[in-house]
Amino acid sequence: MAVVGVRTANASVCQRSGTDYVIETWTNGTNWFRRYRSGWVEQGGLIRAHDNNTSVILPIPMANANYWAIASDYVDNATSSGSGNPRVRGRTSTAIRLGSALYSGGFVFWEVKGMAA
């Protein structure tokens, strides 16, 4: 994991002005996160939903279960198939649970935003 997104000179300007900025980014395949100086985190990815109760372990644990989370269908243009109206069915500080009313075993985009632990 590397600190990216802000040059050292710009970071000191941001610190003096109280502006939040990215201190760390990470990607691994289709998963990613951005961590901000304030503790705010944005993270997401693409996962194959194997059933109507698929868990995603968050790369960075959240402070609690009060954070923004969304699931979105990934549609393969070659097959016109998706996962069937995915949704976030549950959340903890370390994971989200995804489900689908019309589960078909497709891929799901997921994203979480909030304060890190």
Biotite code that builds the C-alpha atoms (Angstrom):
import biotite.structure as struc

atoms = struc.array([
    struc.Atom([0.000, 0.000, 0.000], chain_id="A", res_id=1, res_name="MET", atom_name="CA", element="C"),
    struc.Atom([1.372, 3.377, -0.965], chain_id="A", res_id=2, res_name="ALA", atom_name="CA", element="C"),
    struc.Atom([0.569, 6.963, -0.160], chain_id="A", res_id=3, res_name="VAL", atom_name="CA", element="C"),
    struc.Atom([-0.554, 8.593, -3.399], chain_id="A", res_id=4, res_name="VAL", atom_name="CA", element="C"),
    struc.Atom([-2.725, 11.364, -4.711], chain_id="A", res_id=5, res_name="GLY", atom_name="CA", element="C"),
    struc.Atom([-1.044, 14.421, -3.165], chain_id="A", res_id=6, res_name="VAL", atom_name="CA", element="C"),
    struc.Atom([2.476, 15.782, -3.498], chain_id="A", res_id=7, res_name="ARG", atom_name="CA", element="C"),
    struc.Atom([4.244, 16.634, -0.242], chain_id="A", res_id=8, res_name="THR", atom_name="CA", element="C"),
    struc.Atom([4.068, 20.376, -0.899], chain_id="A", res_id=9, res_name="ALA", atom_name="CA", element="C"),
    struc.Atom([0.331, 20.176, -1.612], chain_id="A", res_id=10, res_name="ASN", atom_name="CA", element="C"),
    struc.Atom([-0.259, 18.021, 1.472], chain_id="A", res_id=11, res_name="ALA", atom_name="CA", element="C"),
    struc.Atom([1.182, 20.721, 3.741], chain_id="A", res_id=12, res_name="SER", atom_name="CA", element="C"),
    struc.Atom([-1.060, 23.339, 2.075], chain_id="A", res_id=13, res_name="VAL", atom_name="CA", element="C"),
    struc.Atom([-4.092, 21.090, 2.621], chain_id="A", res_id=14, res_name="CYS", atom_name="CA", element="C"),
    struc.Atom([-3.124, 20.554, 6.265], chain_id="A", res_id=15, res_name="GLN", atom_name="CA", element="C"),
    struc.Atom([-2.849, 24.302, 6.895], chain_id="A", res_id=16, res_name="ARG", atom_name="CA", element="C"),
    struc.Atom([-6.204, 24.992, 5.231], chain_id="A", res_id=17, res_name="SER", atom_name="CA", element="C"),
    struc.Atom([-7.987, 22.073, 6.928], chain_id="A", res_id=18, res_name="GLY", atom_name="CA", element="C"),
    struc.Atom([-8.869, 20.511, 3.557], chain_id="A", res_id=19, res_name="THR", atom_name="CA", element="C"),
    struc.Atom([-9.289, 16.741, 3.549], chain_id="A", res_id=20, res_name="ASP", atom_name="CA", element="C"),
    struc.Atom([-7.186, 14.765, 1.083], chain_id="A", res_id=21, res_name="TYR", atom_name="CA", element="C"),
    struc.Atom([-6.351, 11.204, 0.017], chain_id="A", res_id=22, res_name="VAL", atom_name="CA", element="C"),
    struc.Atom([-3.483, 9.647, 1.972], chain_id="A", res_id=23, res_name="ILE", atom_name="CA", element="C"),
    struc.Atom([-3.643, 6.105, 0.629], chain_id="A", res_id=24, res_name="GLU", atom_name="CA", element="C"),
    struc.Atom([-5.061, 4.238, -2.353], chain_id="A", res_id=25, res_name="THR", atom_name="CA", element="C"),
    struc.Atom([-5.093, 0.532, -3.147], chain_id="A", res_id=26, res_name="TRP", atom_name="CA", element="C"),
    struc.Atom([-6.285, -1.698, -5.972], chain_id="A", res_id=27, res_name="THR", atom_name="CA", element="C"),
    struc.Atom([-6.228, -5.454, -6.327], chain_id="A", res_id=28, res_name="ASN", atom_name="CA", element="C"),
    struc.Atom([-7.919, -6.739, -9.458], chain_id="A", res_id=29, res_name="GLY", atom_name="CA", element="C"),
    struc.Atom([-11.393, -5.176, -9.371], chain_id="A", res_id=30, res_name="THR", atom_name="CA", element="C"),
    struc.Atom([-11.315, -4.178, -5.669], chain_id="A", res_id=31, res_name="ASN", atom_name="CA", element="C"),
    struc.Atom([-10.119, -0.760, -4.542], chain_id="A", res_id=32, res_name="TRP", atom_name="CA", element="C"),
    struc.Atom([-10.132, 1.821, -1.747], chain_id="A", res_id=33, res_name="PHE", atom_name="CA", element="C"),
    struc.Atom([-9.268, 5.453, -1.047], chain_id="A", res_id=34, res_name="ARG", atom_name="CA", element="C"),
    struc.Atom([-8.439, 6.517, 2.517], chain_id="A", res_id=35, res_name="ARG", atom_name="CA", element="C"),
    struc.Atom([-8.604, 10.203, 3.499], chain_id="A", res_id=36, res_name="TYR", atom_name="CA", element="C"),
    struc.Atom([-6.694, 12.083, 6.201], chain_id="A", res_id=37, res_name="ARG", atom_name="CA", element="C"),
    struc.Atom([-9.944, 12.611, 8.160], chain_id="A", res_id=38, res_name="SER", atom_name="CA", element="C"),
    struc.Atom([-10.610, 8.854, 8.420], chain_id="A", res_id=39, res_name="GLY", atom_name="CA", element="C"),
    struc.Atom([-13.208, 8.855, 5.635], chain_id="A", res_id=40, res_name="TRP", atom_name="CA", element="C"),
    struc.Atom([-12.951, 5.793, 3.359], chain_id="A", res_id=41, res_name="VAL", atom_name="CA", element="C"),
    struc.Atom([-14.384, 4.974, -0.056], chain_id="A", res_id=42, res_name="GLU", atom_name="CA", element="C"),
    struc.Atom([-14.076, 1.348, -1.161], chain_id="A", res_id=43, res_name="GLN", atom_name="CA", element="C"),
    struc.Atom([-15.626, -0.925, -3.725], chain_id="A", res_id=44, res_name="GLY", atom_name="CA", element="C"),
    struc.Atom([-15.232, -3.624, -6.305], chain_id="A", res_id=45, res_name="GLY", atom_name="CA", element="C"),
    struc.Atom([-16.802, -6.265, -8.473], chain_id="A", res_id=46, res_name="LEU", atom_name="CA", element="C"),
    struc.Atom([-17.749, -9.691, -7.121], chain_id="A", res_id=47, res_name="ILE", atom_name="CA", element="C"),
    struc.Atom([-19.468, -12.755, -8.529], chain_id="A", res_id=48, res_name="ARG", atom_name="CA", element="C"),
    struc.Atom([-22.618, -13.353, -6.506], chain_id="A", res_id=49, res_name="ALA", atom_name="CA", element="C"),
    struc.Atom([-22.612, -17.113, -5.960], chain_id="A", res_id=50, res_name="HIS", atom_name="CA", element="C"),
    struc.Atom([-25.977, -17.157, -4.243], chain_id="A", res_id=51, res_name="ASP", atom_name="CA", element="C"),
    struc.Atom([-28.643, -14.861, -2.829], chain_id="A", res_id=52, res_name="ASN", atom_name="CA", element="C"),
    struc.Atom([-26.525, -14.332, 0.292], chain_id="A", res_id=53, res_name="ASN", atom_name="CA", element="C"),
    struc.Atom([-23.010, -13.353, -0.850], chain_id="A", res_id=54, res_name="THR", atom_name="CA", element="C"),
    struc.Atom([-20.661, -11.686, 1.663], chain_id="A", res_id=55, res_name="SER", atom_name="CA", element="C"),
    struc.Atom([-18.012, -9.104, 0.801], chain_id="A", res_id=56, res_name="VAL", atom_name="CA", element="C"),
    struc.Atom([-15.252, -8.669, 3.390], chain_id="A", res_id=57, res_name="ILE", atom_name="CA", element="C"),
    struc.Atom([-14.329, -4.976, 3.394], chain_id="A", res_id=58, res_name="LEU", atom_name="CA", element="C"),
    struc.Atom([-10.640, -4.228, 2.737], chain_id="A", res_id=59, res_name="PRO", atom_name="CA", element="C"),
    struc.Atom([-10.811, -1.546, 5.453], chain_id="A", res_id=60, res_name="ILE", atom_name="CA", element="C"),
    struc.Atom([-13.098, -2.095, 8.473], chain_id="A", res_id=61, res_name="PRO", atom_name="CA", element="C"),
    struc.Atom([-15.612, 0.667, 9.082], chain_id="A", res_id=62, res_name="MET", atom_name="CA", element="C"),
    struc.Atom([-16.156, 2.467, 12.415], chain_id="A", res_id=63, res_name="ALA", atom_name="CA", element="C"),
    struc.Atom([-19.611, 0.880, 12.792], chain_id="A", res_id=64, res_name="ASN", atom_name="CA", element="C"),
    struc.Atom([-22.494, -0.349, 10.626], chain_id="A", res_id=65, res_name="ALA", atom_name="CA", element="C"),
    struc.Atom([-23.763, 3.201, 9.897], chain_id="A", res_id=66, res_name="ASN", atom_name="CA", element="C"),
    struc.Atom([-22.255, 3.798, 6.468], chain_id="A", res_id=67, res_name="TYR", atom_name="CA", element="C"),
    struc.Atom([-23.440, 4.208, 2.895], chain_id="A", res_id=68, res_name="TRP", atom_name="CA", element="C"),
    struc.Atom([-23.478, 0.959, 0.884], chain_id="A", res_id=69, res_name="ALA", atom_name="CA", element="C"),
    struc.Atom([-24.806, 0.183, -2.576], chain_id="A", res_id=70, res_name="ILE", atom_name="CA", element="C"),
    struc.Atom([-24.909, -2.776, -4.958], chain_id="A", res_id=71, res_name="ALA", atom_name="CA", element="C"),
    struc.Atom([-25.365, -2.414, -8.691], chain_id="A", res_id=72, res_name="SER", atom_name="CA", element="C"),
    struc.Atom([-25.858, -4.922, -11.475], chain_id="A", res_id=73, res_name="ASP", atom_name="CA", element="C"),
    struc.Atom([-23.009, -5.627, -13.873], chain_id="A", res_id=74, res_name="TYR", atom_name="CA", element="C"),
    struc.Atom([-24.403, -6.562, -17.267], chain_id="A", res_id=75, res_name="VAL", atom_name="CA", element="C"),
    struc.Atom([-22.162, -8.416, -19.688], chain_id="A", res_id=76, res_name="ASP", atom_name="CA", element="C"),
    struc.Atom([-22.871, -6.915, -23.114], chain_id="A", res_id=77, res_name="ASN", atom_name="CA", element="C"),
    struc.Atom([-21.889, -10.170, -24.806], chain_id="A", res_id=78, res_name="ALA", atom_name="CA", element="C"),
    struc.Atom([-24.521, -12.214, -22.981], chain_id="A", res_id=79, res_name="THR", atom_name="CA", element="C"),
    struc.Atom([-26.869, -9.461, -21.731], chain_id="A", res_id=80, res_name="SER", atom_name="CA", element="C"),
    struc.Atom([-26.878, -11.251, -18.392], chain_id="A", res_id=81, res_name="SER", atom_name="CA", element="C"),
    struc.Atom([-26.562, -9.703, -14.972], chain_id="A", res_id=82, res_name="GLY", atom_name="CA", element="C"),
    struc.Atom([-27.086, -10.690, -11.377], chain_id="A", res_id=83, res_name="SER", atom_name="CA", element="C"),
    struc.Atom([-30.769, -9.725, -11.258], chain_id="A", res_id=84, res_name="GLY", atom_name="CA", element="C"),
    struc.Atom([-31.463, -6.530, -9.302], chain_id="A", res_id=85, res_name="ASN", atom_name="CA", element="C"),
    struc.Atom([-28.819, -6.820, -6.542], chain_id="A", res_id=86, res_name="PRO", atom_name="CA", element="C"),
    struc.Atom([-29.139, -5.090, -3.180], chain_id="A", res_id=87, res_name="ARG", atom_name="CA", element="C"),
    struc.Atom([-27.314, -4.782, 0.130], chain_id="A", res_id=88, res_name="VAL", atom_name="CA", element="C"),
    struc.Atom([-29.123, -7.149, 2.493], chain_id="A", res_id=89, res_name="ARG", atom_name="CA", element="C"),
    struc.Atom([-27.031, -6.501, 5.589], chain_id="A", res_id=90, res_name="GLY", atom_name="CA", element="C"),
    struc.Atom([-23.916, -4.859, 6.913], chain_id="A", res_id=91, res_name="ARG", atom_name="CA", element="C"),
    struc.Atom([-21.457, -5.000, 9.789], chain_id="A", res_id=92, res_name="THR", atom_name="CA", element="C"),
    struc.Atom([-18.325, -2.966, 10.398], chain_id="A", res_id=93, res_name="SER", atom_name="CA", element="C"),
    struc.Atom([-16.272, -5.554, 8.464], chain_id="A", res_id=94, res_name="THR", atom_name="CA", element="C"),
    struc.Atom([-18.576, -6.891, 5.711], chain_id="A", res_id=95, res_name="ALA", atom_name="CA", element="C"),
    struc.Atom([-21.659, -6.344, 3.586], chain_id="A", res_id=96, res_name="ILE", atom_name="CA", element="C"),
    struc.Atom([-24.095, -9.049, 2.529], chain_id="A", res_id=97, res_name="ARG", atom_name="CA", element="C"),
    struc.Atom([-25.463, -8.894, -1.002], chain_id="A", res_id=98, res_name="LEU", atom_name="CA", element="C"),
    struc.Atom([-28.624, -10.469, -2.350], chain_id="A", res_id=99, res_name="GLY", atom_name="CA", element="C"),
    struc.Atom([-30.858, -10.374, -5.378], chain_id="A", res_id=100, res_name="SER", atom_name="CA", element="C"),
    struc.Atom([-34.578, -10.716, -5.871], chain_id="A", res_id=101, res_name="ALA", atom_name="CA", element="C"),
    struc.Atom([-33.956, -12.383, -9.229], chain_id="A", res_id=102, res_name="LEU", atom_name="CA", element="C"),
    struc.Atom([-30.630, -14.090, -8.542], chain_id="A", res_id=103, res_name="TYR", atom_name="CA", element="C"),
    struc.Atom([-28.892, -15.442, -11.634], chain_id="A", res_id=104, res_name="SER", atom_name="CA", element="C"),
    struc.Atom([-25.282, -15.815, -10.445], chain_id="A", res_id=105, res_name="GLY", atom_name="CA", element="C"),
    struc.Atom([-23.892, -12.755, -12.214], chain_id="A", res_id=106, res_name="GLY", atom_name="CA", element="C"),
    struc.Atom([-21.430, -10.076, -11.187], chain_id="A", res_id=107, res_name="PHE", atom_name="CA", element="C"),
    struc.Atom([-22.262, -7.230, -8.806], chain_id="A", res_id=108, res_name="VAL", atom_name="CA", element="C"),
    struc.Atom([-20.550, -3.861, -8.358], chain_id="A", res_id=109, res_name="PHE", atom_name="CA", element="C"),
    struc.Atom([-20.409, -2.847, -4.681], chain_id="A", res_id=110, res_name="TRP", atom_name="CA", element="C"),
    struc.Atom([-19.359, 0.390, -3.008], chain_id="A", res_id=111, res_name="GLU", atom_name="CA", element="C"),
    struc.Atom([-19.117, 1.562, 0.613], chain_id="A", res_id=112, res_name="VAL", atom_name="CA", element="C"),
    struc.Atom([-18.432, 5.075, 1.976], chain_id="A", res_id=113, res_name="LYS", atom_name="CA", element="C"),
    struc.Atom([-18.037, 6.239, 5.557], chain_id="A", res_id=114, res_name="GLY", atom_name="CA", element="C"),
    struc.Atom([-15.658, 6.564, 8.494], chain_id="A", res_id=115, res_name="MET", atom_name="CA", element="C"),
    struc.Atom([-13.030, 3.865, 8.996], chain_id="A", res_id=116, res_name="ALA", atom_name="CA", element="C"),
    struc.Atom([-12.445, 2.133, 12.306], chain_id="A", res_id=117, res_name="ALA", atom_name="CA", element="C"),
])
